[in-house]
């Protein structure tokens, strides 16, 4: 899984797995689920992300950091 934020366009992209998007579903306004050719989720795209969450408050722990914090 990869999480990317583009401040230029204020989009948060959560890549769940590799693949080529073939379709998408609007989950709610500004939240898009991209699907592969088999209809399986590939990524979640959040438009105007800074309006939904304070990006500074989001923390991401790597597996190593999680092991240390236990």
Biopython code that builds the backbone (N, CA, C, O; Angstrom):
import numpy as np
from Bio.PDB.StructureBuilder import StructureBuilder

atoms = [
    (1, "UNK", "N", (0.841, -1.162, 0.000)),
    (1, "UNK", "CA", (0.000, 0.000, 0.000)),
    (1, "UNK", "C", (0.894, 1.235, 0.000)),
    (1, "UNK", "O", (1.916, 1.284, 0.684)),
    (2, "UNK", "N", (0.489, 2.222, -0.776)),
    (2, "UNK", "CA", (1.206, 3.491, -0.845)),
    (2, "UNK", "C", (0.208, 4.615, -0.623)),
    (2, "UNK", "O", (-0.933, 4.545, -1.078)),
    (3, "UNK", "N", (0.647, 5.645, 0.076)),
    (3, "UNK", "CA", (-0.180, 6.826, 0.284)),
    (3, "UNK", "C", (0.585, 8.018, -0.249)),
    (3, "UNK", "O", (1.725, 8.266, 0.142)),
    (4, "UNK", "N", (-0.051, 8.754, -1.147)),
    (4, "UNK", "CA", (0.597, 9.914, -1.766)),
    (4, "UNK", "C", (-0.310, 11.124, -1.628)),
    (4, "UNK", "O", (-1.532, 11.017, -1.736)),
    (5, "UNK", "N", (0.305, 12.281, -1.387)),
    (5, "UNK", "CA", (-0.445, 13.531, -1.330)),
    (5, "UNK", "C", (0.192, 14.518, -2.278)),
    (5, "UNK", "O", (1.409, 14.702, -2.269)),
    (6, "UNK", "N", (-0.629, 15.155, -3.101)),
    (6, "UNK", "CA", (-0.158, 16.190, -4.013)),
    (6, "UNK", "C", (-0.742, 17.515, -3.559)),
    (6, "UNK", "O", (-1.940, 17.756, -3.702)),
    (7, "UNK", "N", (0.104, 18.369, -3.015)),
    (7, "UNK", "CA", (-0.375, 19.674, -2.543)),
    (7, "UNK", "C", (-0.746, 20.592, -3.701)),
    (7, "UNK", "O", (-1.547, 21.511, -3.529)),
    (8, "UNK", "N", (-0.171, 20.352, -4.880)),
    (8, "UNK", "CA", (-0.487, 21.171, -6.056)),
    (8, "UNK", "C", (-1.970, 21.103, -6.407)),
    (8, "UNK", "O", (-2.571, 22.111, -6.778)),
    (9, "UNK", "N", (-2.558, 19.912, -6.290)),
    (9, "UNK", "CA", (-3.965, 19.707, -6.647)),
    (9, "UNK", "C", (-4.816, 19.292, -5.448)),
    (9, "UNK", "O", (-6.018, 19.066, -5.587)),
    (10, "UNK", "N", (-4.191, 19.190, -4.262)),
    (10, "UNK", "CA", (-4.864, 18.833, -3.016)),
    (10, "UNK", "C", (-5.601, 17.495, -3.126)),
    (10, "UNK", "O", (-6.783, 17.389, -2.801)),
    (11, "UNK", "N", (-4.867, 16.474, -3.596)),
    (11, "UNK", "CA", (-5.432, 15.136, -3.739)),
    (11, "UNK", "C", (-4.613, 14.144, -2.917)),
    (11, "UNK", "O", (-3.384, 14.123, -2.985)),
    (12, "UNK", "N", (-5.315, 13.329, -2.145)),
    (12, "UNK", "CA", (-4.705, 12.238, -1.395)),
    (12, "UNK", "C", (-5.044, 10.948, -2.125)),
    (12, "UNK", "O", (-6.216, 10.660, -2.369)),
    (13, "UNK", "N", (-4.034, 10.177, -2.471)),
    (13, "UNK", "CA", (-4.231, 8.934, -3.205)),
    (13, "UNK", "C", (-3.724, 7.774, -2.358)),
    (13, "UNK", "O", (-2.560, 7.738, -1.960)),
    (14, "UNK", "N", (-4.608, 6.836, -2.093)),
    (14, "UNK", "CA", (-4.248, 5.639, -1.326)),
    (14, "UNK", "C", (-4.248, 4.477, -2.308)),
    (14, "UNK", "O", (-5.302, 4.020, -2.749)),
    (15, "UNK", "N", (-3.052, 4.005, -2.645)),
    (15, "UNK", "CA", (-2.918, 2.882, -3.579)),
    (15, "UNK", "C", (-2.939, 1.592, -2.775)),
    (15, "UNK", "O", (-2.048, 1.341, -1.964)),
    (16, "UNK", "N", (-3.957, 0.780, -3.004)),
    (16, "UNK", "CA", (-4.112, -0.466, -2.266)),
    (16, "UNK", "C", (-3.263, -1.584, -2.844)),
    (16, "UNK", "O", (-2.737, -2.424, -2.114)),
    (17, "UNK", "N", (-3.135, -1.585, -4.168)),
    (17, "UNK", "CA", (-2.310, -2.591, -4.846)),
    (17, "UNK", "C", (-2.021, -2.111, -6.258)),
    (17, "UNK", "O", (-2.654, -1.172, -6.739)),
    (18, "UNK", "N", (-1.068, -2.753, -6.922)),
    (18, "UNK", "CA", (-0.707, -2.393, -8.290)),
    (18, "UNK", "C", (-1.779, -2.848, -9.266)),
    (18, "UNK", "O", (-2.485, -3.828, -9.028)),
    (19, "UNK", "N", (-1.886, -2.128, -10.352)),
    (19, "UNK", "CA", (-2.842, -2.481, -11.390)),
    (19, "UNK", "C", (-3.224, -1.253, -12.196)),
    (19, "UNK", "O", (-2.823, -0.132, -11.883)),
    (20, "UNK", "N", (-3.995, -1.484, -13.223)),
    (20, "UNK", "CA", (-4.455, -0.406, -14.089)),
    (20, "UNK", "C", (-5.937, -0.180, -13.863)),
    (20, "UNK", "O", (-6.737, -1.094, -14.062)),
    (21, "UNK", "N", (-6.321, 1.030, -13.448)),
    (21, "UNK", "CA", (-7.741, 1.310, -13.237)),
    (21, "UNK", "C", (-8.541, 1.145, -14.533)),
    (21, "UNK", "O", (-8.133, 1.616, -15.595)),
    (22, "UNK", "N", (-9.686, 0.469, -14.422)),
    (22, "UNK", "CA", (-10.568, 0.269, -15.575)),
    (22, "UNK", "C", (-11.918, 0.936, -15.351)),
    (22, "UNK", "O", (-12.658, 1.182, -16.305)),
    (23, "UNK", "N", (-12.242, 1.230, -14.094)),
    (23, "UNK", "CA", (-13.535, 1.823, -13.775)),
    (23, "UNK", "C", (-13.401, 2.570, -12.456)),
    (23, "UNK", "O", (-12.409, 2.413, -11.745)),
    (24, "UNK", "N", (-14.387, 3.369, -12.138)),
    (24, "UNK", "CA", (-14.371, 4.066, -10.864)),
    (24, "UNK", "C", (-15.794, 4.249, -10.352)),
    (24, "UNK", "O", (-16.760, 4.259, -11.115)),
    (25, "UNK", "N", (-15.884, 4.393, -9.037)),
    (25, "UNK", "CA", (-17.166, 4.592, -8.367)),
    (25, "UNK", "C", (-17.015, 5.806, -7.458)),
    (25, "UNK", "O", (-16.058, 5.889, -6.688)),
    (26, "UNK", "N", (-17.948, 6.741, -7.541)),
    (26, "UNK", "CA", (-17.969, 7.864, -6.610)),
    (26, "UNK", "C", (-18.623, 7.377, -5.322)),
    (26, "UNK", "O", (-19.830, 7.138, -5.281)),
    (27, "UNK", "N", (-17.821, 7.232, -4.275)),
    (27, "UNK", "CA", (-18.343, 6.745, -2.995)),
    (27, "UNK", "C", (-19.185, 7.838, -2.340)),
    (27, "UNK", "O", (-20.281, 7.585, -1.839)),
    (28, "UNK", "N", (-18.659, 9.033, -2.358)),
    (28, "UNK", "CA", (-19.371, 10.223, -1.926)),
    (28, "UNK", "C", (-18.683, 11.398, -2.605)),
    (28, "UNK", "O", (-17.663, 11.213, -3.269)),
    (29, "UNK", "N", (-19.209, 12.570, -2.455)),
    (29, "UNK", "CA", (-18.618, 13.709, -3.142)),
    (29, "UNK", "C", (-17.152, 13.873, -2.743)),
    (29, "UNK", "O", (-16.828, 14.052, -1.568)),
    (30, "UNK", "N", (-16.272, 13.809, -3.747)),
    (30, "UNK", "CA", (-14.852, 13.996, -3.514)),
    (30, "UNK", "C", (-14.087, 12.748, -3.136)),
    (30, "UNK", "O", (-12.882, 12.823, -2.898)),
    (31, "UNK", "N", (-14.756, 11.579, -3.071)),
    (31, "UNK", "CA", (-14.077, 10.328, -2.741)),
    (31, "UNK", "C", (-14.383, 9.325, -3.851)),
    (31, "UNK", "O", (-15.536, 8.958, -4.078)),
    (32, "UNK", "N", (-13.326, 8.889, -4.536)),
    (32, "UNK", "CA", (-13.476, 8.021, -5.699)),
    (32, "UNK", "C", (-12.729, 6.712, -5.465)),
    (32, "UNK", "O", (-11.568, 6.710, -5.057)),
    (33, "UNK", "N", (-13.409, 5.607, -5.728)),
    (33, "UNK", "CA", (-12.795, 4.292, -5.642)),
    (33, "UNK", "C", (-12.501, 3.826, -7.060)),
    (33, "UNK", "O", (-13.413, 3.705, -7.878)),
    (34, "UNK", "N", (-11.230, 3.563, -7.352)),
    (34, "UNK", "CA", (-10.827, 3.080, -8.670)),
    (34, "UNK", "C", (-10.719, 1.558, -8.635)),
    (34, "UNK", "O", (-10.155, 0.986, -7.703)),
    (35, "UNK", "N", (-11.269, 0.910, -9.667)),
    (35, "UNK", "CA", (-11.325, -0.547, -9.738)),
    (35, "UNK", "C", (-10.534, -1.068, -10.931)),
    (35, "UNK", "O", (-10.358, -0.362, -11.924)),
    (36, "UNK", "N", (-10.058, -2.307, -10.827)),
    (36, "UNK", "CA", (-9.377, -2.928, -11.958)),
    (36, "UNK", "C", (-10.419, -3.558, -12.892)),
    (36, "UNK", "O", (-11.621, -3.402, -12.675)),
    (37, "UNK", "N", (-9.965, -4.258, -13.915)),
    (37, "UNK", "CA", (-10.847, -4.867, -14.899)),
    (37, "UNK", "C", (-11.764, -5.937, -14.338)),
    (37, "UNK", "O", (-12.780, -6.269, -14.949)),
    (38, "UNK", "N", (-11.412, -6.482, -13.173)),
    (38, "UNK", "CA", (-12.239, -7.505, -12.528)),
    (38, "UNK", "C", (-13.174, -6.911, -11.476)),
    (38, "UNK", "O", (-13.915, -7.637, -10.814)),
    (39, "UNK", "N", (-13.134, -5.589, -11.328)),
    (39, "UNK", "CA", (-13.990, -4.923, -10.342)),
    (39, "UNK", "C", (-13.431, -4.894, -8.938)),
    (39, "UNK", "O", (-14.153, -4.591, -7.989)),
    (40, "UNK", "N", (-12.141, -5.208, -8.791)),
    (40, "UNK", "CA", (-11.504, -5.201, -7.476)),
    (40, "UNK", "C", (-10.888, -3.834, -7.190)),
    (40, "UNK", "O", (-10.371, -3.197, -8.107)),
    (41, "UNK", "N", (-10.929, -3.366, -5.941)),
    (41, "UNK", "CA", (-10.388, -2.048, -5.596)),
    (41, "UNK", "C", (-8.883, -1.951, -5.828)),
    (41, "UNK", "O", (-8.122, -2.847, -5.459)),
    (42, "UNK", "N", (-8.472, -0.846, -6.446)),
    (42, "UNK", "CA", (-7.051, -0.567, -6.658)),
    (42, "UNK", "C", (-6.579, 0.614, -5.818)),
    (42, "UNK", "O", (-5.523, 0.560, -5.189)),
    (43, "UNK", "N", (-7.372, 1.672, -5.815)),
    (43, "UNK", "CA", (-6.962, 2.867, -5.106)),
    (43, "UNK", "C", (-8.165, 3.717, -4.723)),
    (43, "UNK", "O", (-9.237, 3.629, -5.321)),
    (44, "UNK", "N", (-7.946, 4.544, -3.702)),
    (44, "UNK", "CA", (-8.954, 5.488, -3.240)),
    (44, "UNK", "C", (-8.379, 6.878, -3.449)),
    (44, "UNK", "O", (-7.268, 7.171, -3.009)),
    (45, "UNK", "N", (-9.126, 7.718, -4.111)),
    (45, "UNK", "CA", (-8.693, 9.083, -4.402)),
    (45, "UNK", "C", (-9.592, 10.049, -3.637)),
    (45, "UNK", "O", (-10.817, 9.980, -3.735)),
    (46, "UNK", "N", (-8.972, 10.953, -2.871)),
    (46, "UNK", "CA", (-9.722, 11.921, -2.084)),
    (46, "UNK", "C", (-9.391, 13.314, -2.605)),
    (46, "UNK", "O", (-8.259, 13.783, -2.484)),
    (47, "UNK", "N", (-10.387, 13.961, -3.180)),
    (47, "UNK", "CA", (-10.231, 15.304, -3.720)),
    (47, "UNK", "C", (-10.403, 16.324, -2.591)),
    (47, "UNK", "O", (-11.122, 16.070, -1.625)),
    (48, "UNK", "N", (-9.742, 17.473, -2.717)),
    (48, "UNK", "CA", (-9.797, 18.514, -1.676)),
    (48, "UNK", "C", (-9.486, 17.914, -0.309)),
    (48, "UNK", "O", (-10.186, 18.165, 0.672)),
    (49, "UNK", "N", (-8.433, 17.127, -0.269)),
    (49, "UNK", "CA", (-8.086, 16.350, 0.931)),
    (49, "UNK", "C", (-7.850, 17.217, 2.157)),
    (49, "UNK", "O", (-8.207, 16.818, 3.266)),
    (50, "UNK", "N", (-7.262, 18.386, 1.987)),
    (50, "UNK", "CA", (-6.963, 19.220, 3.151)),
    (50, "UNK", "C", (-8.233, 19.739, 3.816)),
    (50, "UNK", "O", (-8.185, 20.166, 4.969)),
    (51, "UNK", "N", (-9.360, 19.715, 3.125)),
    (51, "UNK", "CA", (-10.630, 20.143, 3.711)),
    (51, "UNK", "C", (-11.253, 19.033, 4.554)),
    (51, "UNK", "O", (-12.074, 19.303, 5.430)),
    (52, "UNK", "N", (-10.864, 17.789, 4.292)),
    (52, "UNK", "CA", (-11.433, 16.654, 5.012)),
    (52, "UNK", "C", (-10.647, 16.272, 6.255)),
    (52, "UNK", "O", (-11.217, 15.767, 7.222)),
    (53, "UNK", "N", (-9.351, 16.507, 6.235)),
    (53, "UNK", "CA", (-8.512, 16.102, 7.362)),
    (53, "UNK", "C", (-7.310, 17.029, 7.452)),
    (53, "UNK", "O", (-6.847, 17.577, 6.451)),
    (54, "UNK", "N", (-6.834, 17.186, 8.633)),
    (54, "UNK", "CA", (-5.594, 17.928, 8.821)),
    (54, "UNK", "C", (-4.464, 16.964, 8.496)),
    (54, "UNK", "O", (-4.179, 16.057, 9.277)),
    (55, "UNK", "N", (-3.819, 17.155, 7.349)),
    (55, "UNK", "CA", (-2.810, 16.205, 6.890)),
    (55, "UNK", "C", (-1.653, 16.070, 7.873)),
    (55, "UNK", "O", (-1.004, 15.025, 7.921)),
    (56, "UNK", "N", (-1.389, 17.098, 8.646)),
    (56, "UNK", "CA", (-0.317, 17.018, 9.633)),
    (56, "UNK", "C", (-0.667, 16.044, 10.757)),
    (56, "UNK", "O", (0.222, 15.535, 11.440)),
    (57, "UNK", "N", (-1.975, 15.783, 10.948)),
    (57, "UNK", "CA", (-2.408, 14.883, 12.011)),
    (57, "UNK", "C", (-2.381, 13.421, 11.589)),
    (57, "UNK", "O", (-2.509, 12.531, 12.429)),
    (58, "UNK", "N", (-2.213, 13.165, 10.282)),
    (58, "UNK", "CA", (-2.184, 11.801, 9.790)),
    (58, "UNK", "C", (-0.770, 11.261, 9.932)),
    (58, "UNK", "O", (0.181, 11.856, 9.424)),
    (59, "UNK", "N", (-0.631, 10.147, 10.613)),
    (59, "UNK", "CA", (0.694, 9.553, 10.746)),
    (59, "UNK", "C", (0.666, 8.162, 10.119)),
    (59, "UNK", "O", (-0.323, 7.435, 10.207)),
    (60, "UNK", "N", (1.765, 7.824, 9.496)),
    (60, "UNK", "CA", (1.899, 6.536, 8.848)),
    (60, "UNK", "C", (3.105, 5.837, 9.456)),
    (60, "UNK", "O", (4.214, 6.373, 9.443)),
    (61, "UNK", "N", (2.888, 4.652, 9.984)),
    (61, "UNK", "CA", (3.972, 3.887, 10.571)),
    (61, "UNK", "C", (4.404, 2.788, 9.617)),
    (61, "UNK", "O", (3.578, 2.076, 9.044)),
    (62, "UNK", "N", (5.698, 2.665, 9.460)),
    (62, "UNK", "CA", (6.228, 1.561, 8.676)),
    (62, "UNK", "C", (6.164, 0.310, 9.554)),
    (62, "UNK", "O", (6.029, 0.427, 10.772)),
    (63, "UNK", "N", (6.257, -0.879, 8.966)),
    (63, "UNK", "CA", (6.258, -2.106, 9.790)),
    (63, "UNK", "C", (7.340, -2.084, 10.872)),
    (63, "UNK", "O", (7.108, -2.569, 11.980)),
    (64, "UNK", "N", (8.515, -1.530, 10.569)),
    (64, "UNK", "CA", (9.587, -1.455, 11.566)),
    (64, "UNK", "C", (9.192, -0.551, 12.724)),
    (64, "UNK", "O", (9.439, -0.889, 13.882)),
    (65, "UNK", "N", (8.580, 0.599, 12.429)),
    (65, "UNK", "CA", (8.164, 1.514, 13.479)),
    (65, "UNK", "C", (7.068, 0.896, 14.351)),
    (65, "UNK", "O", (7.024, 1.122, 15.561)),
    (66, "UNK", "N", (6.190, 0.119, 13.728)),
    (66, "UNK", "CA", (5.125, -0.532, 14.478)),
    (66, "UNK", "C", (5.701, -1.552, 15.449)),
    (66, "UNK", "O", (5.229, -1.668, 16.580)),
    (67, "UNK", "N", (6.715, -2.290, 15.017)),
    (67, "UNK", "CA", (7.350, -3.292, 15.871)),
    (67, "UNK", "C", (8.041, -2.643, 17.068)),
    (67, "UNK", "O", (8.023, -3.174, 18.179)),
    (68, "UNK", "N", (8.648, -1.483, 16.818)),
    (68, "UNK", "CA", (9.357, -0.776, 17.891)),
    (68, "UNK", "C", (8.382, -0.202, 18.907)),
    (68, "UNK", "O", (8.667, -0.193, 20.105)),
    (69, "UNK", "N", (7.224, 0.280, 18.433)),
    (69, "UNK", "CA", (6.277, 0.927, 19.321)),
    (69, "UNK", "C", (5.513, -0.048, 20.208)),
    (69, "UNK", "O", (4.829, 0.384, 21.137)),
    (70, "UNK", "N", (5.609, -1.345, 19.950)),
    (70, "UNK", "CA", (4.883, -2.344, 20.767)),
    (70, "UNK", "C", (5.563, -2.625, 22.066)),
    (70, "UNK", "O", (5.078, -3.436, 22.854)),
]
sb = StructureBuilder()
sb.init_structure("model")
sb.init_model(0)
sb.init_chain("A")
sb.init_seg("    ")
for serial, (resi, resn, name, xyz) in enumerate(atoms, 1):
    if name == "N":
        sb.init_residue(resn, " ", resi, " ")
    sb.init_atom(name, np.array(xyz, "f"), 0.0, 1.0, " ", f" {name:<3s}", serial, name[0])
structure = sb.get_structure()
